[in-house]
Amino acid sequence: MRRLLKTALVVVTLAAVVPVITAVTWHAPSAYALSVPNEPHPEIKAALGALARAKSHLQKAAHDFGGHRVDAIAAIDKAEEQLKLALQFDK
């Protein structure tokens, strides 16, 4: 049961994190996208950077965000993995 709850939390976290990052990068070109002309999928690469910064922030934080830090980091790892697979698939 506990594993099911953790899995559900990871899925919900991914469902919340990925659309937000996509919305942010979709509406405003990132500095990365602007600095590298003709780069394929700059939004995905910008999202990977945003996820890396969020993960670093969580890892360095002084508290555990009410017990959600570990699951959030795991969700970020899964999101990064999926984005990297998407980039590989496009080659």
DOTI-812655 format. One record per residue (C-alpha): residue in one letter; chain; residue number from 1; z, y, x. Coordinates in Angstrom, 3 decimals. Each point is the difference from the previous one (the first is absolute). Layout:
N
<lolo><res>A</res><chain>A</chain><n>NUM</n><pz>Z</pz><py>Y</py><px>X</px></lolo>
...
// end
This chain:
91
<lolo><res>M</res><chain>A</chain><n>1</n><pz>0.000</pz><py>0.000</py><px>0.000</px></lolo>
<lolo><res>R</res><chain>A</chain><n>2</n><pz>0.874</pz><py>2.399</py><px>2.811</px></lolo>
<lolo><res>R</res><chain>A</chain><n>3</n><pz>-3.311</pz><py>-0.717</py><px>1.718</px></lolo>
<lolo><res>L</res><chain>A</chain><n>4</n><pz>-1.821</pz><py>0.693</py><px>-3.255</px></lolo>
<lolo><res>L</res><chain>A</chain><n>5</n><pz>1.778</pz><py>3.340</py><px>-0.295</px></lolo>
<lolo><res>K</res><chain>A</chain><n>6</n><pz>-0.890</pz><py>0.912</py><px>3.595</px></lolo>
<lolo><res>T</res><chain>A</chain><n>7</n><pz>-3.627</pz><py>-0.958</py><px>-0.605</px></lolo>
<lolo><res>A</res><chain>A</chain><n>8</n><pz>-0.047</pz><py>2.088</py><px>-3.158</px></lolo>
<lolo><res>L</res><chain>A</chain><n>9</n><pz>1.513</pz><py>2.944</py><px>1.904</px></lolo>
<lolo><res>V</res><chain>A</chain><n>10</n><pz>-2.658</pz><py>-0.285</py><px>2.705</px></lolo>
<lolo><res>V</res><chain>A</chain><n>11</n><pz>-2.772</pz><py>-0.115</py><px>-2.597</px></lolo>
<lolo><res>V</res><chain>A</chain><n>12</n><pz>1.425</pz><py>2.977</py><px>-1.872</px></lolo>
<lolo><res>T</res><chain>A</chain><n>13</n><pz>0.436</pz><py>1.934</py><px>3.248</px></lolo>
<lolo><res>L</res><chain>A</chain><n>14</n><pz>-3.589</pz><py>-0.714</py><px>1.030</px></lolo>
<lolo><res>A</res><chain>A</chain><n>15</n><pz>-1.186</pz><py>0.944</py><px>-3.462</px></lolo>
<lolo><res>A</res><chain>A</chain><n>16</n><pz>1.794</pz><py>3.323</py><px>0.393</px></lolo>
<lolo><res>V</res><chain>A</chain><n>17</n><pz>-0.779</pz><py>0.752</py><px>3.660</px></lolo>
<lolo><res>V</res><chain>A</chain><n>18</n><pz>-3.706</pz><py>-0.823</py><px>0.247</px></lolo>
<lolo><res>P</res><chain>A</chain><n>19</n><pz>-1.163</pz><py>2.141</py><px>-2.971</px></lolo>
<lolo><res>V</res><chain>A</chain><n>20</n><pz>2.032</pz><py>2.969</py><px>1.215</px></lolo>
<lolo><res>I</res><chain>A</chain><n>21</n><pz>-1.478</pz><py>-0.218</py><px>3.485</px></lolo>
<lolo><res>T</res><chain>A</chain><n>22</n><pz>-3.453</pz><py>-0.484</py><px>-1.475</px></lolo>
<lolo><res>A</res><chain>A</chain><n>23</n><pz>0.415</pz><py>2.996</py><px>-2.314</px></lolo>
<lolo><res>V</res><chain>A</chain><n>24</n><pz>1.204</pz><py>2.218</py><px>2.818</px></lolo>
<lolo><res>T</res><chain>A</chain><n>25</n><pz>-2.761</pz><py>-0.994</py><px>2.370</px></lolo>
<lolo><res>W</res><chain>A</chain><n>26</n><pz>-2.652</pz><py>0.006</py><px>-2.730</px></lolo>
<lolo><res>H</res><chain>A</chain><n>27</n><pz>0.559</pz><py>3.598</py><px>-1.100</px></lolo>
<lolo><res>A</res><chain>A</chain><n>28</n><pz>0.541</pz><py>1.624</py><px>3.367</px></lolo>
<lolo><res>P</res><chain>A</chain><n>29</n><pz>-1.927</pz><py>-1.002</py><px>3.098</px></lolo>
<lolo><res>S</res><chain>A</chain><n>30</n><pz>2.359</pz><py>-0.941</py><px>2.763</px></lolo>
<lolo><res>A</res><chain>A</chain><n>31</n><pz>0.015</pz><py>1.611</py><px>3.406</px></lolo>
<lolo><res>Y</res><chain>A</chain><n>32</n><pz>-1.277</pz><py>-3.322</py><px>1.310</px></lolo>
<lolo><res>A</res><chain>A</chain><n>33</n><pz>-2.884</pz><py>-0.039</py><px>-2.477</px></lolo>
<lolo><res>L</res><chain>A</chain><n>34</n><pz>-0.938</pz><py>3.549</py><px>0.912</px></lolo>
<lolo><res>S</res><chain>A</chain><n>35</n><pz>0.220</pz><py>-0.609</py><px>3.749</px></lolo>
<lolo><res>V</res><chain>A</chain><n>36</n><pz>-2.229</pz><py>-3.093</py><px>0.124</px></lolo>
<lolo><res>P</res><chain>A</chain><n>37</n><pz>-3.368</pz><py>0.639</py><px>-1.634</px></lolo>
<lolo><res>N</res><chain>A</chain><n>38</n><pz>-1.813</pz><py>-2.956</py><px>-1.554</px></lolo>
<lolo><res>E</res><chain>A</chain><n>39</n><pz>3.044</pz><py>-2.226</py><px>0.395</px></lolo>
<lolo><res>P</res><chain>A</chain><n>40</n><pz>-0.212</pz><py>-2.849</py><px>-2.521</px></lolo>
<lolo><res>H</res><chain>A</chain><n>41</n><pz>2.941</pz><py>-0.084</py><px>-2.411</px></lolo>
<lolo><res>P</res><chain>A</chain><n>42</n><pz>2.030</pz><py>2.913</py><px>1.381</px></lolo>
<lolo><res>E</res><chain>A</chain><n>43</n><pz>2.318</pz><py>-0.156</py><px>-2.995</px></lolo>
<lolo><res>I</res><chain>A</chain><n>44</n><pz>1.031</pz><py>-3.569</py><px>0.787</px></lolo>
<lolo><res>K</res><chain>A</chain><n>45</n><pz>0.646</pz><py>0.892</py><px>3.623</px></lolo>
<lolo><res>A</res><chain>A</chain><n>46</n><pz>1.991</pz><py>3.042</py><px>-1.112</px></lolo>
<lolo><res>A</res><chain>A</chain><n>47</n><pz>2.000</pz><py>-2.218</py><px>-2.363</px></lolo>
<lolo><res>L</res><chain>A</chain><n>48</n><pz>0.786</pz><py>-2.338</py><px>2.899</px></lolo>
<lolo><res>G</res><chain>A</chain><n>49</n><pz>1.322</pz><py>2.990</py><px>1.931</px></lolo>
<lolo><res>A</res><chain>A</chain><n>50</n><pz>2.111</pz><py>1.130</py><px>-2.961</px></lolo>
<lolo><res>L</res><chain>A</chain><n>51</n><pz>1.417</pz><py>-3.496</py><px>-0.403</px></lolo>
<lolo><res>A</res><chain>A</chain><n>52</n><pz>0.847</pz><py>-0.169</py><px>3.709</px></lolo>
<lolo><res>R</res><chain>A</chain><n>53</n><pz>1.827</pz><py>3.348</py><px>-0.218</px></lolo>
<lolo><res>A</res><chain>A</chain><n>54</n><pz>1.905</pz><py>-1.099</py><px>-3.116</px></lolo>
<lolo><res>K</res><chain>A</chain><n>55</n><pz>0.972</pz><py>-3.278</py><px>1.679</px></lolo>
<lolo><res>S</res><chain>A</chain><n>56</n><pz>1.211</pz><py>1.835</py><px>3.091</px></lolo>
<lolo><res>H</res><chain>A</chain><n>57</n><pz>2.056</pz><py>2.361</py><px>-2.153</px></lolo>
<lolo><res>L</res><chain>A</chain><n>58</n><pz>1.595</pz><py>-2.921</py><px>-1.847</px></lolo>
<lolo><res>Q</res><chain>A</chain><n>59</n><pz>0.746</pz><py>-1.857</py><px>3.240</px></lolo>
<lolo><res>K</res><chain>A</chain><n>60</n><pz>1.677</pz><py>3.038</py><px>1.561</px></lolo>
<lolo><res>A</res><chain>A</chain><n>61</n><pz>1.918</pz><py>1.066</py><px>-3.101</px></lolo>
<lolo><res>A</res><chain>A</chain><n>62</n><pz>3.777</pz><py>0.157</py><px>0.189</px></lolo>
<lolo><res>H</res><chain>A</chain><n>63</n><pz>0.446</pz><py>-1.820</py><px>-3.316</px></lolo>
<lolo><res>D</res><chain>A</chain><n>64</n><pz>-1.628</pz><py>-2.898</py><px>-1.833</px></lolo>
<lolo><res>F</res><chain>A</chain><n>65</n><pz>-1.196</pz><py>1.879</py><px>-3.105</px></lolo>
<lolo><res>G</res><chain>A</chain><n>66</n><pz>2.267</pz><py>-1.900</py><px>-2.337</px></lolo>
<lolo><res>G</res><chain>A</chain><n>67</n><pz>-1.036</pz><py>-3.344</py><px>1.428</px></lolo>
<lolo><res>H</res><chain>A</chain><n>68</n><pz>-3.734</pz><py>0.616</py><px>-0.445</px></lolo>
<lolo><res>R</res><chain>A</chain><n>69</n><pz>-0.959</pz><py>0.786</py><px>3.597</px></lolo>
<lolo><res>V</res><chain>A</chain><n>70</n><pz>-0.689</pz><py>-3.583</py><px>1.074</px></lolo>
<lolo><res>D</res><chain>A</chain><n>71</n><pz>-2.138</pz><py>-0.731</py><px>-3.051</px></lolo>
<lolo><res>A</res><chain>A</chain><n>72</n><pz>-1.862</pz><py>3.312</py><px>0.343</px></lolo>
<lolo><res>I</res><chain>A</chain><n>73</n><pz>-0.817</pz><py>-0.773</py><px>3.638</px></lolo>
<lolo><res>A</res><chain>A</chain><n>74</n><pz>-1.228</pz><py>-3.454</py><px>-1.021</px></lolo>
<lolo><res>A</res><chain>A</chain><n>75</n><pz>-2.168</pz><py>1.583</py><px>-2.712</px></lolo>
<lolo><res>I</res><chain>A</chain><n>76</n><pz>-1.450</pz><py>2.425</py><px>2.547</px></lolo>
<lolo><res>D</res><chain>A</chain><n>77</n><pz>-0.794</pz><py>-2.913</py><px>2.313</px></lolo>
<lolo><res>K</res><chain>A</chain><n>78</n><pz>-1.831</pz><py>-1.772</py><px>-2.845</px></lolo>
<lolo><res>A</res><chain>A</chain><n>79</n><pz>-1.889</pz><py>3.167</py><px>-0.957</px></lolo>
<lolo><res>E</res><chain>A</chain><n>80</n><pz>-1.045</pz><py>0.554</py><px>3.621</px></lolo>
<lolo><res>E</res><chain>A</chain><n>81</n><pz>-1.156</pz><py>-3.602</py><px>0.222</px></lolo>
<lolo><res>Q</res><chain>A</chain><n>82</n><pz>-2.125</pz><py>0.335</py><px>-3.150</px></lolo>
<lolo><res>L</res><chain>A</chain><n>83</n><pz>-1.568</pz><py>3.275</py><px>1.132</px></lolo>
<lolo><res>K</res><chain>A</chain><n>84</n><pz>-0.869</pz><py>-1.494</py><px>3.380</px></lolo>
<lolo><res>L</res><chain>A</chain><n>85</n><pz>-1.546</pz><py>-3.030</py><px>-1.719</px></lolo>
<lolo><res>A</res><chain>A</chain><n>86</n><pz>-2.030</pz><py>2.340</py><px>-2.199</px></lolo>
<lolo><res>L</res><chain>A</chain><n>87</n><pz>-1.327</pz><py>1.782</py><px>3.087</px></lolo>
<lolo><res>Q</res><chain>A</chain><n>88</n><pz>-0.860</pz><py>-3.339</py><px>1.629</px></lolo>
<lolo><res>F</res><chain>A</chain><n>89</n><pz>-1.807</pz><py>-1.156</py><px>-3.137</px></lolo>
<lolo><res>D</res><chain>A</chain><n>90</n><pz>-2.209</pz><py>3.092</py><px>0.059</px></lolo>
<lolo><res>K</res><chain>A</chain><n>91</n><pz>-1.379</pz><py>-0.763</py><px>3.479</px></lolo>
// end
